[in-house]
Amino acid sequence: MFNYKTYLIFLFASLAISIGLQMVLPFPYGLGAALALFIAFPLLLRRRYMNRMRGYGGDSGSSGGGFFGMGSQGGSGGVRYVCLACNNKHKGGSCPRCGSKMQRADF
């Protein structure tokens, strides 16, 4: 999921660019540009990884990512519950078959 080689490439590239900016620009502007670059590059890298984890097709109707939404194959995009008394799968607060409120979440 997280590639350290790409992260190190981004880190050293931002270090080289910030050193070059500090050599070209005068003191307060070069330092500000270097700090902004050190903040902006990791944010862009995180956004890229989060988009890759979420999936590119946000409009395609699929539930968008996370750890729980990735593996759900059922078409119902919600949490289903399993009754602990009668083992009935349902949605909502109490079991429609036996009326028990003892249930566990089934992702």
The first five atom37 places (N, CA, C, CB, O) and aatype in JSON, in Angstrom:
{
  "aatype": [12, 13, 2, 18, 11, 16, 18, 10, 9, 13, 10, 13, 0, 15, 10, 0, 9, 15, 9, 7, 10, 5, 12, 19, 10, 14, 13, 14, 18, 7, 10, 7, 0, 0, 10, 0, 10, 13, 9, 0, 13, 14, 10, 10, 10, 1, 1, 1, 18, 12, 2, 1, 12, 1, 7, 18, 7, 7, 3, 15, 7, 15, 15, 7, 7, 7, 13, 13, 7, 12, 7, 15, 5, 7, 7, 15, 7, 7, 19, 1, 18, 19, 4, 10, 0, 4, 2, 2, 11, 8, 11, 7, 7, 15, 4, 14, 1, 4, 7, 15, 11, 12, 5, 1, 0, 3, 13],
  "atom_mask": [
    [1, 1, 1, 1, 1],
    [1, 1, 1, 1, 1],
    [1, 1, 1, 1, 1],
    [1, 1, 1, 1, 1],
    [1, 1, 1, 1, 1],
    [1, 1, 1, 1, 1],
    [1, 1, 1, 1, 1],
    [1, 1, 1, 1, 1],
    [1, 1, 1, 1, 1],
    [1, 1, 1, 1, 1],
    [1, 1, 1, 1, 1],
    [1, 1, 1, 1, 1],
    [1, 1, 1, 1, 1],
    [1, 1, 1, 1, 1],
    [1, 1, 1, 1, 1],
    [1, 1, 1, 1, 1],
    [1, 1, 1, 1, 1],
    [1, 1, 1, 1, 1],
    [1, 1, 1, 1, 1],
    [1, 1, 1, 0, 1],
    [1, 1, 1, 1, 1],
    [1, 1, 1, 1, 1],
    [1, 1, 1, 1, 1],
    [1, 1, 1, 1, 1],
    [1, 1, 1, 1, 1],
    [1, 1, 1, 1, 1],
    [1, 1, 1, 1, 1],
    [1, 1, 1, 1, 1],
    [1, 1, 1, 1, 1],
    [1, 1, 1, 0, 1],
    [1, 1, 1, 1, 1],
    [1, 1, 1, 0, 1],
    [1, 1, 1, 1, 1],
    [1, 1, 1, 1, 1],
    [1, 1, 1, 1, 1],
    [1, 1, 1, 1, 1],
    [1, 1, 1, 1, 1],
    [1, 1, 1, 1, 1],
    [1, 1, 1, 1, 1],
    [1, 1, 1, 1, 1],
    [1, 1, 1, 1, 1],
    [1, 1, 1, 1, 1],
    [1, 1, 1, 1, 1],
    [1, 1, 1, 1, 1],
    [1, 1, 1, 1, 1],
    [1, 1, 1, 1, 1],
    [1, 1, 1, 1, 1],
    [1, 1, 1, 1, 1],
    [1, 1, 1, 1, 1],
    [1, 1, 1, 1, 1],
    [1, 1, 1, 1, 1],
    [1, 1, 1, 1, 1],
    [1, 1, 1, 1, 1],
    [1, 1, 1, 1, 1],
    [1, 1, 1, 0, 1],
    [1, 1, 1, 1, 1],
    [1, 1, 1, 0, 1],
    [1, 1, 1, 0, 1],
    [1, 1, 1, 1, 1],
    [1, 1, 1, 1, 1],
    [1, 1, 1, 0, 1],
    [1, 1, 1, 1, 1],
    [1, 1, 1, 1, 1],
    [1, 1, 1, 0, 1],
    [1, 1, 1, 0, 1],
    [1, 1, 1, 0, 1],
    [1, 1, 1, 1, 1],
    [1, 1, 1, 1, 1],
    [1, 1, 1, 0, 1],
    [1, 1, 1, 1, 1],
    [1, 1, 1, 0, 1],
    [1, 1, 1, 1, 1],
    [1, 1, 1, 1, 1],
    [1, 1, 1, 0, 1],
    [1, 1, 1, 0, 1],
    [1, 1, 1, 1, 1],
    [1, 1, 1, 0, 1],
    [1, 1, 1, 0, 1],
    [1, 1, 1, 1, 1],
    [1, 1, 1, 1, 1],
    [1, 1, 1, 1, 1],
    [1, 1, 1, 1, 1],
    [1, 1, 1, 1, 1],
    [1, 1, 1, 1, 1],
    [1, 1, 1, 1, 1],
    [1, 1, 1, 1, 1],
    [1, 1, 1, 1, 1],
    [1, 1, 1, 1, 1],
    [1, 1, 1, 1, 1],
    [1, 1, 1, 1, 1],
    [1, 1, 1, 1, 1],
    [1, 1, 1, 0, 1],
    [1, 1, 1, 0, 1],
    [1, 1, 1, 1, 1],
    [1, 1, 1, 1, 1],
    [1, 1, 1, 1, 1],
    [1, 1, 1, 1, 1],
    [1, 1, 1, 1, 1],
    [1, 1, 1, 0, 1],
    [1, 1, 1, 1, 1],
    [1, 1, 1, 1, 1],
    [1, 1, 1, 1, 1],
    [1, 1, 1, 1, 1],
    [1, 1, 1, 1, 1],
    [1, 1, 1, 1, 1],
    [1, 1, 1, 1, 1],
    [1, 1, 1, 1, 1]
  ],
  "atom_positions": [
    [[0.83, -1.18, 0.0], [0.0, 0.0, 0.0], [0.88, 1.25, 0.0], [-0.95, 0.0, 1.21], [0.69, 2.13, -0.84]],
    [[1.83, 1.34, 0.91], [2.66, 2.52, 1.01], [4.06, 2.17, 0.52], [2.7, 3.07, 2.46], [4.69, 1.25, 1.05]],
    [[4.53, 2.88, -0.49], [5.8, 2.57, -1.11], [6.87, 3.52, -0.56], [5.71, 2.67, -2.65], [6.83, 4.72, -0.84]],
    [[7.82, 2.99, 0.2], [8.86, 3.82, 0.81], [9.84, 4.36, -0.22], [9.61, 3.03, 1.85], [10.42, 5.43, -0.03]],
    [[10.04, 3.64, -1.31], [10.95, 4.11, -2.35], [10.43, 5.41, -2.98], [11.14, 3.02, -3.44], [11.19, 6.35, -3.18]],
    [[9.14, 5.45, -3.28], [8.55, 6.66, -3.84], [8.59, 7.8, -2.83], [7.1, 6.4, -4.28], [8.85, 8.95, -3.18]],
    [[8.33, 7.46, -1.55], [8.37, 8.49, -0.51], [9.77, 9.08, -0.38], [7.91, 7.91, 0.83], [9.91, 10.29, -0.23]],
    [[10.79, 8.24, -0.42], [12.17, 8.74, -0.33], [12.55, 9.57, -1.55], [13.14, 7.58, -0.16], [13.28, 10.56, -1.43]],
    [[12.08, 9.17, -2.72], [12.34, 9.97, -3.92], [11.73, 11.35, -3.78], [11.79, 9.27, -5.18], [12.38, 12.35, -4.09]],
    [[10.47, 11.41, -3.31], [9.83, 12.7, -3.09], [10.56, 13.52, -2.03], [8.37, 12.51, -2.68], [10.72, 14.73, -2.17]],
    [[11.01, 12.85, -0.96], [11.7, 13.55, 0.12], [13.01, 14.17, -0.36], [11.97, 12.6, 1.28], [13.29, 15.33, -0.09]],
    [[13.82, 13.38, -1.08], [15.1, 13.9, -1.55], [14.93, 14.91, -2.68], [15.99, 12.76, -2.02], [15.74, 15.83, -2.81]],
    [[13.9, 14.76, -3.5], [13.64, 15.75, -4.54], [13.23, 17.08, -3.91], [12.54, 15.26, -5.5], [13.68, 18.14, -4.35]],
    [[12.4, 17.03, -2.88], [12.0, 18.28, -2.22], [13.18, 18.89, -1.49], [10.84, 18.02, -1.24], [13.28, 20.12, -1.41]],
    [[14.08, 18.07, -0.94], [15.28, 18.6, -0.29], [16.18, 19.29, -1.29], [16.04, 17.47, 0.42], [16.7, 20.37, -1.02]],
    [[16.38, 18.68, -2.46], [17.23, 19.28, -3.48], [16.63, 20.58, -4.02], [17.46, 18.3, -4.63], [17.35, 21.56, -4.22]],
    [[15.33, 20.59, -4.25], [14.68, 21.8, -4.75], [14.72, 22.9, -3.71], [13.22, 21.51, -5.15], [14.94, 24.07, -4.05]],
    [[14.52, 22.55, -2.44], [14.55, 23.59, -1.39], [15.96, 24.15, -1.2], [14.04, 23.02, -0.07], [16.1, 25.35, -0.94]],
    [[16.99, 23.33, -1.32], [18.36, 23.85, -1.24], [18.64, 24.76, -2.43], [19.39, 22.69, -1.2], [19.27, 25.81, -2.28]],
    [[18.17, 24.37, -3.62], [18.34, 25.23, -4.79], [17.61, 26.55, -4.63], [0.0, 0.0, 0.0], [18.13, 27.6, -5.02]],
    [[16.4, 26.53, -4.07], [15.66, 27.78, -3.84], [16.35, 28.66, -2.81], [14.24, 27.48, -3.38], [16.34, 29.88, -2.94]],
    [[16.95, 28.06, -1.8], [17.65, 28.85, -0.79], [18.91, 29.48, -1.35], [17.99, 27.99, 0.4], [19.34, 30.54, -0.89]],
    [[19.51, 28.84, -2.34], [20.71, 29.42, -2.95], [20.35, 30.55, -3.91], [21.5, 28.35, -3.69], [21.13, 31.49, -4.07]],
    [[19.17, 30.48, -4.55], [18.77, 31.47, -5.53], [18.1, 32.68, -4.87], [17.84, 30.85, -6.55], [18.43, 33.82, -5.19]],
    [[17.17, 32.42, -3.96], [16.39, 33.5, -3.33], [17.12, 34.07, -2.12], [15.0, 32.98, -2.92], [17.93, 33.37, -1.5]],
    [[16.85, 35.32, -1.77], [17.45, 35.88, -0.55], [16.91, 35.18, 0.7], [17.17, 37.39, -0.47], [15.97, 34.39, 0.62]],
    [[17.53, 35.47, 1.86], [17.33, 34.7, 3.08], [15.87, 34.5, 3.51], [18.05, 35.36, 4.17], [15.46, 33.34, 3.57]],
    [[15.09, 35.48, 3.8], [13.77, 35.14, 4.35], [12.85, 34.47, 3.32], [13.09, 36.39, 4.89], [12.03, 33.62, 3.68]],
    [[12.98, 34.85, 2.04], [12.12, 34.27, 1.0], [12.51, 32.82, 0.7], [12.18, 35.12, -0.28], [11.64, 31.98, 0.49]],
    [[13.79, 32.54, 0.67], [14.26, 31.18, 0.41], [13.85, 30.22, 1.51], [0.0, 0.0, 0.0], [13.47, 29.08, 1.25]],
    [[13.94, 30.69, 2.77], [13.54, 29.85, 3.89], [12.05, 29.58, 3.87], [13.94, 30.5, 5.22], [11.61, 28.46, 4.12]],
    [[11.25, 30.6, 3.56], [9.8, 30.43, 3.47], [9.42, 29.48, 2.34], [0.0, 0.0, 0.0], [8.53, 28.65, 2.51]],
    [[10.08, 29.61, 1.2], [9.78, 28.73, 0.07], [10.18, 27.29, 0.39], [10.51, 29.21, -1.19], [9.47, 26.35, 0.01]],
    [[11.31, 27.1, 1.08], [11.75, 25.75, 1.44], [10.79, 25.11, 2.42], [13.16, 25.78, 2.03], [10.46, 23.93, 2.29]],
    [[10.33, 25.87, 3.41], [9.36, 25.32, 4.37], [8.03, 25.0, 3.7], [9.14, 26.31, 5.52], [7.41, 23.98, 4.0]],
    [[7.59, 25.87, 2.8], [6.34, 25.61, 2.08], [6.47, 24.35, 1.22], [5.95, 26.82, 1.21], [5.52, 23.58, 1.12]],
    [[7.62, 24.15, 0.62], [7.84, 22.97, -0.2], [7.88, 21.7, 0.65], [9.14, 23.11, -0.98], [7.35, 20.66, 0.25]],
    [[8.52, 21.79, 1.83], [8.58, 20.63, 2.72], [7.2, 20.28, 3.27], [9.54, 20.9, 3.87], [6.96, 19.12, 3.62]],
    [[6.3, 21.25, 3.34], [4.93, 20.97, 3.79], [4.07, 20.5, 2.63], [4.31, 22.23, 4.44], [3.24, 19.61, 2.81]],
    [[4.24, 21.07, 1.45], [3.37, 20.78, 0.32], [3.63, 19.39, -0.29], [3.54, 21.84, -0.75], [2.67, 18.71, -0.66]],
    [[4.88, 18.96, -0.4], [5.17, 17.68, -1.04], [4.58, 16.48, -0.3], [6.66, 17.5, -1.16], [3.96, 15.63, -0.94]],
    [[4.74, 16.38, 1.04], [4.08, 15.24, 1.72], [2.56, 15.29, 1.65], [4.51, 15.2, 3.17], [1.92, 14.25, 1.6]],
    [[1.97, 16.49, 1.63], [0.52, 16.59, 1.51], [0.06, 16.08, 0.15], [0.06, 18.03, 1.72], [-0.95, 15.38, 0.06]],
    [[0.78, 16.42, -0.91], [0.43, 15.92, -2.24], [0.6, 14.41, -2.33], [1.3, 16.6, -3.3], [-0.2, 13.72, -2.95]],
    [[1.65, 13.9, -1.7], [1.88, 12.46, -1.71], [0.79, 11.73, -0.94], [3.25, 12.14, -1.11], [0.33, 10.67, -1.39]],
    [[0.36, 12.26, 0.2], [-0.73, 11.65, 0.96], [-2.03, 11.67, 0.18], [-0.92, 12.35, 2.29], [-2.78, 10.69, 0.18]],
    [[-2.31, 12.79, -0.49], [-3.54, 12.87, -1.28], [-3.53, 11.84, -2.41], [-3.71, 14.29, -1.85], [-4.56, 11.25, -2.73]],
    [[-2.36, 11.64, -3.01], [-2.24, 10.67, -4.08], [-2.51, 9.25, -3.57], [-0.86, 10.75, -4.72], [-3.2, 8.47, -4.22]],
    [[-1.94, 8.92, -2.39], [-2.16, 7.6, -1.83], [-3.6, 7.41, -1.37], [-1.22, 7.35, -0.68], [-4.15, 6.32, -1.51]],
    [[-4.23, 8.46, -0.83], [-5.62, 8.33, -0.39], [-6.55, 8.17, -1.58], [-6.02, 9.56, 0.44], [-7.53, 7.43, -1.5]],
    [[-6.27, 8.86, -2.7], [-7.07, 8.67, -3.9], [-6.91, 7.26, -4.45], [-6.68, 9.71, -4.96], [-7.87, 6.68, -4.96]],
    [[-5.73, 6.71, -4.35], [-5.5, 5.36, -4.83], [-6.22, 4.34, -3.94], [-4.0, 5.05, -4.88], [-6.73, 3.34, -4.43]],
    [[-6.26, 4.61, -2.62], [-6.93, 3.69, -1.72], [-8.45, 3.8, -1.87], [-6.52, 3.97, -0.27], [-9.15, 2.79, -1.78]],
    [[-8.96, 5.0, -2.09], [-10.4, 5.21, -2.22], [-10.91, 4.66, -3.54], [-10.74, 6.7, -2.11], [-12.05, 4.19, -3.61]],
    [[-10.11, 4.71, -4.55], [-10.53, 4.27, -5.87], [-10.78, 5.49, -6.74], [0.0, 0.0, 0.0], [-11.18, 6.55, -6.24]],
    [[-10.56, 5.34, -8.01], [-10.67, 6.48, -8.91], [-12.1, 6.76, -9.32], [-9.83, 6.26, -10.13], [-12.44, 7.91, -9.6]],
    [[-12.95, 5.74, -9.36], [-14.31, 5.93, -9.84], [-15.26, 6.33, -8.73], [0.0, 0.0, 0.0], [-16.06, 5.5, -8.3]],
    [[-15.2, 7.55, -8.24], [-16.08, 7.99, -7.18], [-17.52, 8.13, -7.64], [0.0, 0.0, 0.0], [-18.43, 8.02, -6.82]],
    [[-17.75, 8.36, -8.93], [-19.11, 8.54, -9.45], [-19.72, 7.23, -9.92], [-19.1, 9.54, -10.58], [-20.88, 7.22, -10.35]],
    [[-18.99, 6.15, -9.85], [-19.48, 4.9, -10.43], [-20.48, 4.18, -9.55], [-18.33, 4.0, -10.71], [-20.95, 3.1, -9.91]],
    [[-20.82, 4.74, -8.39], [-21.83, 4.13, -7.54], [-21.26, 3.2, -6.5], [0.0, 0.0, 0.0], [-22.01, 2.68, -5.67]],
    [[-19.97, 2.96, -6.5], [-19.4, 2.09, -5.49], [-19.19, 2.89, -4.22], [-18.08, 1.47, -5.98], [-18.92, 4.09, -4.26]],
    [[-19.31, 2.2, -3.09], [-19.06, 2.89, -1.83], [-17.58, 3.19, -1.74], [-19.54, 2.05, -0.61], [-16.76, 2.32, -2.05]],
    [[-17.22, 4.37, -1.33], [-15.87, 4.83, -1.51], [-14.89, 4.45, -0.45], [0.0, 0.0, 0.0], [-14.68, 5.24, 0.48]],
    [[-14.3, 3.32, -0.52], [-13.09, 2.96, 0.15], [-13.16, 2.77, 1.65], [0.0, 0.0, 0.0], [-14.18, 2.35, 2.19]],
    [[-12.05, 3.08, 2.3], [-11.93, 2.78, 3.69], [-11.58, 1.31, 3.85], [0.0, 0.0, 0.0], [-11.35, 0.6, 2.87]],
    [[-11.56, 0.85, 5.1], [-11.25, -0.55, 5.32], [-12.5, -1.41, 5.28], [-10.53, -0.73, 6.64], [-12.43, -2.57, 4.88]],
    [[-13.64, -0.87, 5.71], [-14.84, -1.68, 5.78], [-15.58, -1.72, 4.45], [-15.75, -1.17, 6.86], [-16.24, -2.71, 4.16]],
    [[-15.5, -0.67, 3.64], [-16.26, -0.62, 2.42], [-15.62, -1.31, 1.24], [0.0, 0.0, 0.0], [-16.26, -1.47, 0.2]],
    [[-14.37, -1.73, 1.36], [-13.67, -2.28, 0.21], [-14.16, -3.68, -0.15], [-12.19, -2.31, 0.47], [-14.33, -3.97, -1.33]],
    [[-14.38, -4.55, 0.82], [-14.64, -5.94, 0.5], [-16.11, -6.32, 0.46], [0.0, 0.0, 0.0], [-16.42, -7.49, 0.26]],
    [[-17.0, -5.37, 0.63], [-18.41, -5.74, 0.66], [-18.91, -5.97, -0.76], [-19.25, -4.66, 1.37], [-18.92, -5.05, -1.58]],
    [[-19.33, -7.19, -1.05], [-19.79, -7.54, -2.38], [-21.29, -7.37, -2.53], [-19.4, -8.96, -2.7], [-21.79, -7.29, -3.65]],
    [[-22.01, -7.31, -1.42], [-23.46, -7.18, -1.49], [-23.84, -5.82, -2.04], [0.0, 0.0, 0.0], [-23.15, -4.83, -1.81]],
    [[-24.95, -5.77, -2.78], [-25.39, -4.54, -3.38], [-25.93, -3.53, -2.38], [0.0, 0.0, 0.0], [-25.98, -2.34, -2.67]],
    [[-26.33, -3.99, -1.2], [-26.84, -3.07, -0.19], [-25.67, -2.38, 0.46], [-27.71, -3.81, 0.86], [-24.84, -3.03, 1.1]],
    [[-25.58, -1.08, 0.32], [-24.44, -0.34, 0.82], [-24.61, 0.11, 2.25], [0.0, 0.0, 0.0], [-24.38, 1.29, 2.53]],
    [[-25.0, -0.75, 3.17], [-25.17, -0.37, 4.55], [-24.71, -1.47, 5.48], [0.0, 0.0, 0.0], [-24.21, -2.51, 5.05]],
    [[-24.9, -1.22, 6.77], [-24.55, -2.21, 7.77], [-25.75, -3.13, 7.98], [-24.13, -1.53, 9.11], [-26.88, -2.68, 8.17]],
    [[-25.48, -4.39, 7.93], [-26.53, -5.38, 8.21], [-26.25, -5.97, 9.58], [-26.6, -6.5, 7.11], [-25.09, -6.04, 10.01]],
    [[-27.29, -6.39, 10.26], [-27.17, -6.94, 11.59], [-27.59, -8.4, 11.59], [-28.0, -6.14, 12.6], [-28.43, -8.81, 10.79]],
    [[-27.01, -9.18, 12.49], [-27.35, -10.58, 12.66], [-27.88, -10.75, 14.07], [-26.12, -11.53, 12.39], [-27.21, -10.41, 15.04]],
    [[-29.07, -11.27, 14.18], [-29.7, -11.51, 15.47], [-28.95, -12.62, 16.2], [-31.21, -11.87, 15.31], [-28.64, -13.65, 15.59]],
    [[-28.65, -12.42, 17.49], [-27.93, -13.43, 18.24], [-28.86, -14.54, 18.74], [-27.22, -12.8, 19.42], [-28.39, -15.62, 19.09]],
    [[-30.15, -14.29, 18.77], [-31.09, -15.3, 19.25], [-31.47, -16.28, 18.14], [-32.34, -14.63, 19.81], [-31.42, -17.49, 18.34]],
    [[-31.86, -15.75, 16.96], [-32.35, -16.64, 15.9], [-31.48, -16.64, 14.65], [-33.75, -16.25, 15.51], [-31.81, -17.32, 13.68]],
    [[-30.38, -15.91, 14.64], [-29.41, -15.88, 13.54], [-30.03, -15.34, 12.24], [-28.85, -17.27, 13.31], [-29.67, -15.79, 11.16]],
    [[-30.95, -14.39, 12.36], [-31.59, -13.79, 11.19], [-30.83, -12.53, 10.79], [-33.09, -13.46, 11.49], [-30.5, -11.71, 11.65]],
    [[-30.54, -12.36, 9.49], [-29.88, -11.15, 9.01], [-30.95, -10.12, 8.67], [-28.98, -11.45, 7.77], [-31.92, -10.42, 7.98]],
    [[-30.75, -8.9, 9.16], [-31.74, -7.85, 8.95], [-31.08, -6.48, 9.07], [-32.89, -7.97, 9.96], [-29.92, -6.37, 9.44]],
    [[-31.85, -5.45, 8.74], [-31.42, -4.07, 8.94], [-32.3, -3.47, 10.02], [-31.52, -3.24, 7.6], [-33.49, -3.78, 10.1]],
    [[-31.73, -2.61, 10.85], [-32.56, -1.92, 11.82], [-32.26, -2.3, 13.24], [0.0, 0.0, 0.0], [-31.27, -2.97, 13.53]],
    [[-33.16, -1.84, 14.15], [-32.91, -1.96, 15.58], [-33.21, -3.31, 16.16], [0.0, 0.0, 0.0], [-32.34, -3.9, 16.82]],
    [[-34.39, -3.84, 15.95], [-34.74, -5.13, 16.54], [-35.02, -6.13, 15.42], [-35.97, -4.99, 17.48], [-35.32, -5.77, 14.28]],
    [[-34.91, -7.39, 15.78], [-35.09, -8.47, 14.8], [-36.57, -8.55, 14.39], [-34.6, -9.83, 15.37], [-37.43, -8.6, 15.27]],
    [[-36.87, -8.58, 13.09], [-38.26, -8.67, 12.68], [-38.87, -10.06, 12.92], [-38.38, -8.32, 11.21], [-40.09, -10.2, 12.99]],
    [[-38.03, -11.09, 13.05], [-38.54, -12.44, 13.25], [-38.9, -12.71, 14.71], [-37.51, -13.46, 12.78], [-40.0, -13.18, 15.0]],
    [[-37.95, -12.41, 15.65], [-38.21, -12.76, 17.04], [-38.35, -11.55, 17.95], [-37.11, -13.64, 17.55], [-38.77, -11.7, 19.1]],
    [[-38.01, -10.34, 17.48], [-38.14, -9.13, 18.29], [-37.0, -8.86, 19.24], [0.0, 0.0, 0.0], [-37.06, -7.92, 20.03]],
    [[-35.96, -9.68, 19.19], [-34.81, -9.49, 20.08], [-33.98, -8.29, 19.65], [-33.94, -10.76, 20.11], [-33.85, -8.0, 18.47]],
    [[-33.43, -7.59, 20.64], [-32.57, -6.47, 20.34], [-31.09, -6.82, 20.47], [-32.89, -5.32, 21.25], [-30.23, -5.96, 20.28]],
    [[-30.79, -8.07, 20.77], [-29.4, -8.52, 20.86], [-28.93, -8.87, 19.45], [-29.26, -9.75, 21.82], [-29.47, -9.78, 18.82]],
    [[-27.94, -8.14, 18.96], [-27.48, -8.32, 17.59], [-26.03, -7.96, 17.47], [-28.32, -7.49, 16.62], [-25.46, -7.29, 18.33]],
    [[-25.43, -8.4, 16.39], [-24.04, -8.01, 16.07], [-24.02, -7.45, 14.65], [-23.05, -9.24, 16.21], [-24.84, -7.83, 13.81]],
    [[-23.08, -6.56, 14.41], [-22.97, -5.94, 13.08], [-22.26, -6.88, 12.14], [-22.22, -4.59, 13.16], [-21.31, -7.56, 12.52]],
    [[-22.74, -6.93, 10.9], [-22.14, -7.77, 9.87], [-21.79, -6.85, 8.7], [-23.12, -8.94, 9.41], [-22.67, -6.33, 8.02]],
    [[-20.47, -6.66, 8.47], [-20.03, -5.71, 7.44], [-19.98, -6.39, 6.11], [-18.67, -5.12, 7.78], [-19.63, -5.76, 5.11]]
  ]
}
